[in-house]
Amino acid sequence: MGAKLEKIENSEAYLDVEVDAETLEQGLEKAYRKVVQKVNLPGFRKGKAPRTFLEAHYGKEILFEDALELVIPDAYEKALVDLEIEPIANPEFDIGEIKPGEVLQFKVKVAVKPEVILGKMEGLEVSVPIQKISEADIDDRMEDMRSRYAKLIEKTEDPSELGDTVTIDFAGFIDDTAFEGGTGEDYQLELGSNTFIPGFEEQLIGLRAGDSKEVKVVFPESYHAEDLAGKDAVFKTTIKKIEHKELRQLDDEFAQEVSEFDSVAELRNDIKANLEKANDHRQKEIIKREVLAKAAEECTIEIPQVVIENQVQTILGQFEQRLGSQGINLEQYFQLTKSNLHEFRQDMLPEAERTVKTNYILEKLVEEKGFELTDEEIDKQIEEMAAQMGIDLEQAKQNLEGVWDNIKYNMKVEKAIQYLVDNAVISEKEASAQGNEIEVEPEEQVE
């Protein structure tokens, strides 16, 4: 067996590999012993027919596929070792014609680790949106808490208003025919929440408990159920109960009831601290993202398309897992969004390319700068991971033993990112209105 490297182009290696006639014959013989056990030939017990009879009856080609599965992988692996090639993706094979007794030739195209030429890594100039926590932000969070802990007071005589919660029974009809999924009983609906078909909730305003009404709506053209999209419908609806949301007073009693604090002032200070913490984290992530994007512009690197496609597949798998946690599968998601797998993959290509390119750049930076970890940094990392897993330090060390090299490498990558940030020239720009939302989970604010 022998192999030669034809060329490396665009981070893809092209190999020309030969399997000598003797090795090919050994593969064909092993294939024969496997195939003969599965076929029946007249005049022979199963598994006893000579190879010449087998090939005469079925054709020599009957052994080719199994023989290739035996000889190609070994020849390919040997070629990688001999030519010192390190593949980073699955290869593509182009198999030549198989002629027993002669040399078998095949070509391989395989993605290899791309060459990374680092450009300017210090003094990268980036402009990032900087925002401050305002009193209005804190007020909004306080109002959210008031709404979350509001009391529902039943209305027995007064009509429904925007913001009220109504309990309804309904049955939907199209052309006087009930349609699947169009009925509900004791359904609670907040008027103004826009969770029903457009135009439905507004028609319930002004009704009293016990009232019935035929609510006429038109399903949106983009509605997820294609058999309903764009169609006129009538929902025969009965109001069974109306409840008015009564907001709580923002006093010390409210603070004591919904949190660990004794006063509104203390609760407000805690909300402010959590908002500032979340804002600080968000700002750091934005800076990292912008600095990495600028670093990528300064570098020269050619990424094999197959590697980008593999990253798209990784993104797709992660996305599918997130959907699964919400009780939705990929097919349902595409139906709801009127999209498909091809469009999703195309949309993800830029993100996949950015991710792959950034990973190779950081790997090269770690290598060139020689970032190392101190014992204190390693101990701190283990302690943090032990705390996250809820186990003691020794147990954490045992659990992490098989993946510790990866963890240490990721720590070095974080050092590389911080190096870029610390040596960047960062200027501020005004944050857009849409960028001012800072998410803080309720449990971060109160017990």
N, C-alpha and C positions, 0 to 999 in steps of 0.2 A: 504494500500500500504506500502511496505517496501523495503529497499535496504541495501546491504552490499558491502563493498570494498574488493574484493578478493586480489588484489595486485597492486602495482605500480612498473612497470619495464620499464627501458629505457624511462623514462618520459612519459609513457602511463599508464593510470589508467584502471583497469578492474573492472566493476561493475556488480553485480547480483541484478536485480530489480524484484519485484513482484507487480502485480496488482491484488487486491482482486476480488473475484467473483462478488460482488455487483457493484464495479466500472466498471468492464468489462461489466456487464449487462446494466448499464446506457449508456455505449458507444455503445453497440449493438442497444439499443432502439433509440438513437439519429441517428444512421446510418440508421435504418429502416425508420424513418420519412423523412430522406433525399432521400433514394433510392426509396421509394414507389411513390414519386412524378414523377419519371422518367420512370416508367414501366407501361405497360398495361396488365391486367389480365382479362381473359374472365369472364363476369358476374359481374365485379366491375368497378365503375367509377375510372378514373385515380386519384391516391392518396388515395383511400378508401379501398384498399385490406388489410385485416388483416395480421399481421406479420406471423402468422402460414401458411397462404395460400402462401404468398410470399416465405417463406423459403421452403415450400413443392414443389413449382413450380420450383424455381431456385436453391435450395440448400442453406443451412445455410451460405455457404462460400460467398454468394453475399454481406453479410454485413461486412465481416471480414476486408477488406481493409479500408473501411470508419471508422469502429470502432477503428482500430489501429491508424489511423490518429488523432483520438479524445483523446484516453487514453494514448498513448505512450509519446507524448511530455510533458504532465503534470507530468506523473510518472518520467520521466527523469529529469525534472527541479527540482522536489521535492527531488530526490535522490542526485542531485548536492548540494542542500542546506543542507540536512541532513548530508551528508558525507564531507561537506566543500571542495568540488572539484571545481577548477576553470579551465574549459577547454580553450584551445587556438586554437582549430580546430574543425571541424565538427566531430561528433561521428560516429562510425560504430555499427550498431545494429544487433544482432542475436536473432530473435524472435522465441520463442518456439511455440509449437502446441497450437492452440486456441481451448478450449473446454468450451462452454457456461456452466455456473454454477460452474466452477472451477477456481482456481487461474491461472493467466497468468504469466509466467516467461519469462524474456528476459535478455540478456547480452549486455553490452555496452563496447566498447573500445574507449577511448578518450584521445587525447594528452593533457598533462598538462604542466604547466610551469616547465621547467627543473631546477634541482638544479645546481647552479653554484658555483664551488669552485675556488676562485681566487688564483692564485699562486703569483709569484714574479711580482710586478707591478712597482717597482722602480729599476732603474739601468739596464733597458733592453738594451742590446747591439745590435745595428743595424748598418749596413754599407750601405750607400746610394750614388748613383752617383751624384757628384757635378760638375756643369759646369759653365763657365763664358762666358759672352757675349764678343765676339771678334770683331775686326774691320771687319773681313770677314763676320760676321753675318749682320753687318750694311750695308756693301757693297751689300750683296744679297738683302736686303730689298730695297735699293736704285735702284738696277737694276730691281726689280719687279715693282717699280713705273714707271721707264722709259718705261718698256714694256707695262704697263697698260695704259699709256698716249701717247703711240707711235702714229704717224700719218700713215695712210695707203695711199701710193702713187701708183696710177694706172700705170701699165706697159702696154704700147701699142705695143711695138716691141720686147722687151727682153723676153727670155724664163723664165719660173718659176724656182724658187730655193727653197731650204729647208728654211722654215720659212715664205715663202710667203703665202698669203691667196688667194685661188682661188674660184671663183663662178662657179659652175658646174650644168649641167643637166646630169642625169644618169638613166639608165634602166638596171636592172639585169635579167640575164637569166640562167637557168640550163637546159642543153640539149635542147637549142633553145626555151625554154618555159619560159615566164616571170613569176616570182614568186611574191606573195603578199608581199608588203612592200619593194620591191626592186627598186622603182623609186623615183626620186626627182628632183625638179626644183629650180633653183636659190639657190642652197645649198652652203653655205660658209664653206670652209674647210681649216684649217691651215695645210700646209704640214709639217709633222714632229710632229704633235700633237698626233698621234697614236690613233685617235678617230674612225677611220674606220677599216674595216677588215684588218688584217696584210697583207702587200704587196700591198695594194691599193694606198696609198699616194705616195710611192716611184715611181710608174709608171707614175705619173703625172709630175714629175720633168723633166724639159727640154722642155715642151710643151709651145706653145704660145697661146694667146687669139685667139679663133676661131678654134683651132685644135680639132680634135676628135680622140679618141683611144678606142680600145677594151681592157679593163683592166681585166686580168685573175687572179683570186684568188681562194684560197681554204678556205672554212669556217672552223674555228677551231672545233675540236671534241667536245669541251666543250661549243660550241655556244648555247645560251639560246633557240633558236628555233630548236627543235629536228629534224624537217623535212629538215633543212638546214645543220645541223652539219656534218662536214666532207666532204661536197660535193664541186665539182668544179663548179665555176660560172664565167660568163663573164658579165662585166658591160660596156655597150656602153655609153661612157662618152664624153661630149663636154665641153671644157673650154670656158666660156663666158667672164670672167674677171680675171685679175691677179693683185693683189695689194701687194706692197712691204712695209714691216713695217719699218718705219724710226724712230729710237729712238731719243728722245729729248736730248739735251745737259743738263748736270747737272750744271746749272748756277742759279744765283739768280732769273732770270726771270721765270725759271721753278718752283722754290720753291714758288714764289709769286702766280703763276697761279694755282697750285695744292694744296696749303695749306694756312694756316693763317700766315706763316712765311715770313720774308723779305729776307732771305738768305739761301743758301744751308747748311751753317754751323748750323743755327738754326734748320732747318728741320732734319739734321743728329742727332743733340743732342736730338731732340724729339723722333726720332725713337729709339735711344739708350735707352732713359728713358723708353719707352714703352716695349722694349725687356727685359730690366732688371726687370721691374715690372712683366711681364708675367713669366719670368724665376724664380723670387722669389716666385710667387704663385705656380708655378709648383713644385719647390723644397720643399715647405711646404707640398704640397699634397703628394709627394713621401715619405717624412719623416713620415707623419701621417699614411700612408698605411703600411709602413714597421714596424712601432712601434706597430700598431694594430695587425699585423700578428704575431709579436713576443709575444705580450701579450696573444694572443689566444693559442700559443704553451704552455704557462705557466699555462693555466687554465684547469680544468676538467669539462666537460659538455657533456651530451648526448642529442642530438637533435632528437626528433621524426621525422621519415621520412616524415610523412604527412605535417609537418610544412615546411620542405625543399621543398616539392612538391608545397605547396602553394606559397612559395617565387619564385619558378620557374615560376609559373603562373603570378605572379606580374611582373617579368622581361619580360615575353612574352608580357603582356599587354602594358608595357611601350615601348617595341621595336616596337610593332604594331602601336602605336601612332606616333612614329618617322618616320616609313615608310610612314604612311598616310600623314604626313606633306610634304613628298617628292613625293606624288602622286603614291605610290606603295602599294599594299596590300600584305599580308603575302604569299598568294599563288604564286603571281608573283615573290616574293623574293626567294621562294624555287625553282621555275623554273630556275631563273637566276643563283642560286648558286648550282644547282643540289643537293639539300638537301631536308629534310622533317621535319615535326614537331617532330617526335620521336628523330631524331638526334639533333635537336636544343635543345630540353629539356634535353637530355643527356649531351650535351656540357655545359649547364647552371647549372647543378647540383653542381659542385665545387664552382662556384661563389655564388650560392644561399646558400649553407651551410656556406660559409665564412661570408656572410652578416648576416644570422640569428645568428650564433655563436657570432659574434662581437657585435650585438645588445644586446644580453643577458648579455654579459660580461660588456658592458658599463652601462647597467641598474644596474647590481650588484655593480659596482664601484661607481656609483652615490649614491646608497643606503648606501654603507659602509663608504664612505668619507663624506657624508652629504653635498654635494656642494649646496650652496645657491646663490641667485641672489641679488645684491644690487639694490636700487632704481635707481641709475645712469645707471646701465647696462640695466635695463628694459626700462627706458626712451630712452636710445640711440637706443635700438632695435626697439622701436615703431617709432622713428624718421626716422630711415633708411627704414623701411617698408613703412612709409607714403610717403617718397621721391620716392621709387620704384613704388608705386601705383599712384603717382601724385596727392595726396589729402592732406588736412590739417591734423594736429595731432588729433583733436577731431573726425573727420570722420574716421580716421584710427583706433582709439580705438573702435569705434562702430562696424566697419567691422570685427575687430579681436576678438570681445567679445566671440564668440562661439568656437574659436579655440585657445584661449589664453593659456589654460593649456598645450596644445600640444607644443606651441611655447616655453613656459618656460621650459618644459621638454627637448626639443631639445637644448636649451641654456645650460642646466646643462650637457647634454651629451657632448657638445662642450668643456665644462670645464673639463670634465673627460678625453677627448682626449688630451687636452692641458696639463693636469697634467701628463699623460703618456709621452708626448713629452718632457716636461720640466725636467722630472726626468730620461730620457733615456740617455744612453751613445752613442753618434752618431759619427761614423767615416766616413771619406770620401773615395770614390773610384772613379776611372776615369770613366767618362760617356762614353757609347758606341757611336759609330758614328751615329747609328740610333736614339739615344735618344736626339740628339741635335736640333731637330726641335721644335721651339717655335712659336706657332701660335699667331699672333696679327692681329686683324681685321683692315682693312684699315682705318675705321672711327676712330680708336684709335690713328692713326698717323696723319691724315690730315682731314680737313673739306671736 
